[in-house]
C-alpha cells in the first residue's frame, strides 16, 4: 500500500476544504432517510465550512447522485471521484446545478468505486 487512501486522494483532488472535513461514510439506503441525511450534511458543511466525504456501494452511486442533485442547493459544490488511480479515473468538482445538468444529459457514474465530497457555501452568502 502506497500513498494516502482514496478518501484523502479524493479530498486533495477535489479542490474543496482540506483543512476542515468529516468522513460520514455510507448514508441511509432508503431515499427519504438518505435525503434527510444529505440535508443535514449540507447544513453542517455550510455552518462549519466543512467538506463532507461520503462513500457508497457502486450499485447505488447513481441513486446517491440523483438524491444529491434533488436535495442540495444549486451552488453547493460536489466532487465525484471514481476509479481513483485507475486508467479511467474520473475526478470532477462542479456545482450541484452543473451535475444536475450533466445527469439530465445522460451522465452516469455506474458501478465504479466512488467517493463523493460535498462543500456548501450557503452560510457565507447570508
Secondary structure, DSSP 8 states (H G I E B T S, - for coil): --SS-HHHHHHHHHTS-SSSEEEEE---SSHHHHHHHHHHHHHHHHHHT-EEEEE--GGGHHHHHHHHHHHS-TT-EEEEEESTTSTT-EEEEEEHHHHHHHHHTT----SS-EEEEEE--GGGG-
